[in-house]
Amino acid sequence: MKTKYLKMLIVTCLFAVGMTACKKTFNPSTAIDEKSALTSEADIETATIGTYALFKAEAYVRSGYFFTEYPTDEVAQGQNSSDDLSNIYKYTPIKTSGHAANFWSSAYRSISAANRVIESIDDNASTALKQLKGENLYIRGMLHFNLVRIFARPYTQNPTVNLGVPILKDGLTDEEKLTLARSNVKDVYDAVVADLLKAGDFMSQSKSNSFASKEVAFALLSRVYLYMENNEKAVEYADKVINSGRYSLLTSSEYPTYFRGAPDGNKETIFCIRHIKTEDRGFSSIGSMYFSGDASGNPLNQAASGWGEIYASKKFYDALNANPQDLRLKFISPLMENGVVKLNNKITPNVPMYYINKYSLQEGIVNLSSPVYLRLAEMYLNRAEANAKLGNDQLALDDVNRIRTRAGIANLTLAGLTLSGKSVLDAVLDERWYELAFEGHRAYDLFRNNRALIRNYPGTGTSTNQTIQPGDSKIVSFIPQNEIDKNNKLIQNP
């Protein structure tokens, strides 16, 4: 968290800020270091773009993704990895995880950059400056939320007692920054909510989905409130996004190529981590772990374009394939050999090579992707889950069926669920699994709802059944040991 001579590194990318009246493109050639004063709106705007650039770095995006997605039951690892990815996948966390260290330091570096802008703008500033302050408040809230999700227990598990993460506020001295203790989970969530509410109040411009806006803050509030089981508020903020008129679900014909187009004009995406064509990370991309193939999307053997060693699990594929017409099967690209799915024989039992293409093939580039962080389908499913918990069963099922209809599968009925022995909440969580697969939701959806994660399919560490209970200490990552070595006020997770 030390902020010595922090530089707002402006990567050579184009952030298209979609205004209602005009579009402005930024491609700055300078950097603003921490000692430079932010004396003009132009300085503050440039610094804000630098903050976005900081948290889209590989150390943040890719390392953070591993912690949210690899511990799920929708993926299978086909071989041991050379770094600590196998530890993340197998629930054998280590205190010296390079990915944990990357994510922690990148997050706090970005928060520190956001704080610098927040400190420079008065709450009664001009509309344009308040917009920029709101964007940085959103970024700070989002980053703290992602940190507490990875390094602390779910809010539903005694949030006033369980430790969260340090809250890096604006206005702290250098000494205070270096000696921050972990706040409890509730206090971190409260800080996140406060930032997002204030961000929503300050922002008034409708920018492209690469940037924060009022609706982006509201969308994340819906997720945060859902995780807190403040279900009324989760519904309220999902409604604000759904009823804003800014977004709509892609049609059934558009949906199979959702993640392959340039994200800027995507009407379903609320917020994404934008990568342009010159930012193809190759074998260091998220998609390289999932897919190996050509630019047309044809699967090829491992190492043709990526590592291709993390697959859709047989459990997930079979569940989705119960409805063979389900369009979400289009996000899985099985590697076929002689008409059957090829097996990765590097472990026993062999793993079916069900490649995943949600993070590949953007704009015809195999490993290019702009990871989607918030989208409209989640808002419907947030509202559905909250309504199920409020006892509004038909309202919950209406939203589930909205998603199922788009996916091309039959609607559910309350009578049918009763016959099957499933609750409406069961149906909602299943639909979240199918719709939001590989987007970092599944394991946390189970644990925050006090449900176990069950792996009963081949994969490294799962040759026999592996069941992870929601109270297991292994569901939380260790605080990076190098951070504890620097700050003796940080308490390690058990």
N, C-alpha and C positions, 0 to 999 in steps of 0.2 A: 504493500500500500504506500510505500514511500514515493513521494511525488517530485523527486529531484529532477529538475530540468525536463519535465514532461514535454514531449513534443506532440503536437497535433499532426500526425503524419497524414498528409493528404495523398491518398493513392491515386494513381493515374487512371481514374475511372470517371465516368459521367454520371452524376446524380441529377436526373431530370426532375425538377420540382414542378409538379403539375398544378399550376394555379388555375383558378376559374377563368381568369382573363388572359393570362399569358403563361409562357413557359420560359424558365431561365435555366441555363446549363452552366455548371461549375466545373472548371478544370484548373484549379489553382496550381501555381508552380512554386509557391512558397510554403513554409511551415511557420507556425506561430508558437514560439516556445513559452514556457510558463512565466517568464519574467516580463514578457511583452504585455503592455496594457491593452485591454480590449476597449478602445476609445470610440469606436464607431460601429454603426449597424453592420457595415461590411466586414469589419474584423470579427464581430460576434457571429455573423452568418458563416464565415469561413471556419471559425473555430468549431461551430456546431457540425459542419460537414466533416471536420476532422474527428469529432466524437463518433459519428456514425462509422467512419472508416476504421476506427480503433476496434470496435466490437464486431466488425465483420472479418477481422483477421482470422486466419486458420486456427491459431492457438485458442481462440474463443469459440468460434462456430463449430469447428470439427471436434475439438476435445469435449466441449459441452454436449454435443450431440451423442457422443459415445455413452455418456453417463445416463442420458434419458432414454435411449433406445435399446442399447445392447443388453440390458438386464430384463428384457421383456420375454414373453412366451410366443411372440410372433416372429422371432428370428432364431436361426440356428447357425452356430459357428462350425464351419467345415474343417478347420485345421487350427492348430495353435498359432497365435500371432507372435511376432518377434518382440513387440513391446507389451505394455500392460493391458492391451485390449482383452486378452483372454481372462485376466483377473476381473475386469469389469463385467464381462459376459457371465463368468462362472460364479459370481458373488464371492470372490476371494479378494477383497480390497486390500491394498497395500498403502502404507503411509508415505511411500516415496513415489507415488504415481506421477509420472510426467504429465499426463493429461489433466490430472487434478491441479497440479501446480500451474500449468498453462492457463486453465480456465479461471482459477482464483485470481492470479495476477492480472490477467487480461481484463477481467470484470472490474476489479478495483481501479485499474488504470483508467478504464473508460468512465467509471463513476467519478473519479477525480477530475477528469476532463470536463464532464458534465457540470460538476460543482463549480468549476471556474466560470462557466457561462452563467449559471444560476446566480452566483454571487455578484455578477457584474450588472444585472438587470433589476431595476426596482419593480415592485409589484404594480406600480402605477405608471409604468412606462407606456410608450406608444403601442398601438396594436401590433405592429410588425415585431417589435422587440418582445412583447409578451408572447407572441407565437413562438419565437425562438426559445424563450425561457420555458414555455410549456413543453416543447420538444425535448429539451434536456431533462426536465422533470420526469417526463415519460421514460426516457432512457434510464435514468437513475432508478426509477421504480421497477422497471423491467429487469434490470441487472441484479438488483437486490433480491427480487422474487426468484429469478433463476438460481441464484446462489443458495437461498434458503431451501429451495426444492432439492438440490443435490447434496448439500452438506448438513441437512437437518431432517428431523422426522416430520411426517405430515402434520398439518395443523390439527387434525382430528385426534391426535395422540398427545393430550396434555400439553397444550402450547404455552402455558404460563410457567411450566417447569423445564421442559426440554429446551436445550440451547439451540439458538439459530446461528446467525453469522453477525459479524460486526456491522453496524450501521454507519456508513461513511457519509456524514452530513456535510453541508457547506458550512463555512465559518470556523472549522476546527483549525487549531494550530498544528504545526508540523509535529510537535511532540505528542499531541493528542492523537494524531493519525497513526503514529508509530506504536501506540500503546492501547489501541482499542480492544476492549474485551468483546466476547460474543454476547449479543442481546438474546433474550429468549425468543422463541418462535413467534409468539403473539406480538411482541413489540416490533419485530421485523415486518410482519404482515401489516400491522397498523401503519408503519412508516411507508410501506408500498402503497397502501390505499390512499394515504394522505397525499403522496406525490401524484398519483394518477388522478385523483379528484381535482387537485389544483391544476394539473396539466390540462385536463378537460376544460376547466374554466378559462384558461389562458389562450388556448388554441382556437383560431377562428378560420384558418385557411384550409382548403381542401387540396392537399398535396398528393403526389403520386403515392402508391402503396410501398415505396421504399422509405418513406418518411412518416413520422408521427403526425397524427391529427386528432381532433376531438374524438372521432369514432374509433381510432386505434386505442386511445386511452380507455374508452368505454368498453371495448372488446376485451382488453386485458382485465379490466375490473370485473367483468362477468366471470372470467376464469378464476380470478383471485377469490371473489366472493363464493363461488361454487366450492373451491377447495376449503374455504372456511366454514362451509355448510350454512352460510347466510343465504338461504335459498331465495328469499324474497328479493334481495338485492341482485342475486345472480340473474333472476328473471328480468328485473327492471333494466339492467344494463345490457342484457342480450336484446331486449325489446328496443332499446335506444339505437342499437346498431342495425337491427333488422328493419326497423321502421324509418331509418335515416334516408332511405332512397338511394344511397350511394352504391349499394352492393346487390347482387343477385346471384343465385346459384347458376353455374354453367348448365347448359342443357345436356341431355343424355348424349347427344351427338358430339358435343364439345368436350365432355368430361374425360374420355380416355386419354386425351392429349393435354390435360390440365397443366402438367408440369413441364411441358416441352416448349411452350411458346415464351416469348419475351414477357416478363411478368407485369410490365407497366400498365398494359391495358386490360389485365385480367379482372373481370368484374366480380369475381368471388374472393380474390385475395385482399385481405385487409392490411396485412403488414408482412413484408418479406425482407430477407437479407439479400439485397440486390447484387448480383454479379453480372458483369457485362462480358462480351466475347473475349476480351483480352485478359480476363481473369480466370481462365481455365486452369484449375489446379492439378490437372492430370492425375497421377497416381496418389496425390495427397488430398484428393477431393473426398467428400462423403460418398458419392456415387461409385467411386472406384472400388470400395469394399463390397459393393452390392452387385456390380454389373461388369461384364466384359463383353464387348461386342463392337459392331460398326455403327456409323452415324445414322443408319436407317433403323436402328433398334434391333438388329438381328443378333441374338446371343452367339458368342464364340467362346472358345476355350479360355481358361484363366490366363491372365497376363496379355491378352490381345489388346485390351485398352485399360484394364484395371485388375485389381487383385481377385475380385470375384470369389470371396471366401465367406461372406455372410449372406445367408439365404432366408427367404420366407420359410418359417417352420412348417413341417408337415401338418402339425396341429392346426395352424392358421389356414394353410392352403385347403385342407380338407373341409374345414368349417365354412370357408367362403365358397368352395366348390359344391357345397350342398345345393346351391342355386347356380348351376353352370352358366346361366345367362347374366349373372351379376357382373356389371361393367367393371367393378373393382378388381376383377381378375386380370384386367388389362395392365395393371401396375406390377404384375408378376410375369417374368419372361423365362419360362423353363428352358434350360439348356437340353436340347433333344439329341439323341443318338440312336439311329435306326428306329425312329418312331417312338422311343420311350425316353423318359426323363433320365438324363445322365446322373450318375452317382459320384460324389467326391469320396474316393476310397482312402483318404489320408487318415481317417479315423474309423473305428469299428463300433457300432454298425455304420455303414456308409450313409452319407447325407444326400438326399435329393437336391440337385442344384437348381433350386427355384430362384433365379436371379430377380432382383427388385429394381425397377426402373424409375422410381419417384424422384431420384436425385441424379438423373442422367438425361442427356439428349436435349437439353435446352438449346433452342435455335440451331439444332442440327449438330451440336458439338457434344461428343460422347460424355465427357466428364463435367460439363458445365451445368450448374444448378444455382437457383436463387431460393434457398430454403424458406418455405412458407412457415411463418410463426403464428399467424392468426388468419383464419378464413371463415367465411360466412357459415359453412356447414357446421363448424364447431359451435357457433352461436345458437343454432337450432338445437344442437345436442346438449349444450349447456342448459338451455331453457327446458329441454325435455327431462334431463336428470333432476333439475331443481323442482320442476312440477311433479315428478314422480315422488319425490321426498315430501312434497307439500300435500300429497294425496289427490292431486289433479290428474288422475290417470289418463283420461281421454285426451286432455291437452298434451300430455307427455307423448302419448302414442301418435297424435297428429303430427308432431314434429319428427318423430322417428319415421313415420310413413312418408313424410316429405322427402327424406333422405333416401329411403328405400325405393320410392317411385323414380327418383332421378337415376338410381343405380340399376333400374330395370327389373326389380324383383317385387314379389307380391306384398301387399300391405298386411300388417298384423291387426288382429282384433282382440279386444278384451276377453271375449269368450274363448277364442283360440288359445290365448295365453293361459287361461284357467285350466283348459283341458291338458295343456302341455306341462302344467305344474310350475310355470315360470311366472315371476312377478313382472310388473311393468318396469321396475328398476333393472331387473335382469335383462329385459329387452333393450333398454336404453344403453346399458353398459356393453352389451353385445354389439349394438350398432356403432357405438363409439369405437369399439375394437375394429370392426370391419372398415369403417369410413376413415378413421384417423390413423390407420396402421402405418408404421414406420415413421411417424411424425413426432414420436417422443412422448406419447400420452399413456400407453397401455399399462405399464407396471405401476405408475403412480395412481392411475384410476383404480386399480385393484387395491393397493395398500391404503389409500385414503378412505376407501369404502370398507376397510377391515376385511378384505378378501385375500386369500392366498394366491400366489402365482405358481402354477403347476406346469412343469415341463415333463412331458411324457413322450418324447420323440428323440431321434438321434441328433447328436451334436456334441462338441467337446464338453466334457463334464456332465452330459445328460444322457449317457448311454443307458443309465438306469434312471428311474424317476427322480426328479428334483423338485421339492416343494419348498417355497420360500414364504414364510408366514409374515403377515404385516407388522408384527412386533419384533421381527428378527433384527438384530443390530446390523446385519450385513446389507440392509436396504439403504444405508446411509454411507456416503463416502467419507473416508478419513480427511480431516483438515490436512493440507500439505505439510509435511514435517518441516520443510524449510521455513514456512511461515511461523510455525510454533517456535522454531529455533531463534527467530528474529524478535518474537514478541511473546514474552513469558506469561502474558495475560490471556492468551488463547488456550482454551481447554480442549484436549483431543476428544473425539468421539470414542465411545467404548468399543 
